[in-house]
Amino acid sequence: MSPRTATPRHYLMCRPAHFTVDYSINPWMDPAKPTDTGTALAQWDQLHALFQRLGHTVELIEPLPGLPDMVFAANGATTLDGRVLGARFRHPERAAEGPAYADWFRRRGWEVKDAEHVNEGEGDLLVVGERILAGTGFRTEAAAHAEAAEFLGREVVPLRLVDPRYYHLDTALAVLSDTEIMYHPPAFDAASRATLERLYPDAVLADADDARVFGLNAVSDGARVVLPEAAVRLAERLRERGFTPIGVDLTELLRAGGAVKCCTLELRH
């Protein structure tokens, strides 16, 4: 097995300064269960510091009051070749996040397109080498896939999610390298499973236990894979493929339906 090579990445993150769960827009969110903003901040700080120790560049966007889910930076946009497709959120509770992220990019000189159709950024648009895997079924509209293909200039492969617990593509599938992914087959309809089997016959498959702890909401630099520490079997499968899994605790943020990837938007210049 050839050794894996890590590539330094450029990420955008948002501290969970206003994190709480006071509404419910996915099955993980229960406003009746108390959350602890201090714990969320401590867990997030550890992830932020880990990325820096691994040699990645991390920029920050200012968290805005009244937007508790703004910590989930991956949903804020999709970036590729210096272009930014802004997010357009399905639920009104998150609508203001899209313009906030778009403004951040515009102030820094990126070419930004305001989306015409609902898309929730890298939550549903995952860049894998020369293609984009695009989720739909719960949040991002199918029409947004064509919009992404035209603006970002990549082949877009549609995938339909069928389990409401895995409402974004990045909760059911993770990019490991330009040619490799890992995913949870039951999260997809039959046609999408067939597509993934054809494109990625050697993909790492996650079982129900690892999917439930958001093991697939992971970030890879081509060699190291940062994922929730509870996904122990998935970590072992990654070791068998030559990756180095690094477990982290983001259980407080999971109360809102997010983990490592949700907190991490990759900036592709």
Summary of the structure (lengths in Angstrom):
residues: 269
radius of gyration: 16.8
end to end distance: 30.8
largest distance: 49.3
contacts: 951
relative contact order: 0.18
helix: 33%
strand: 23%
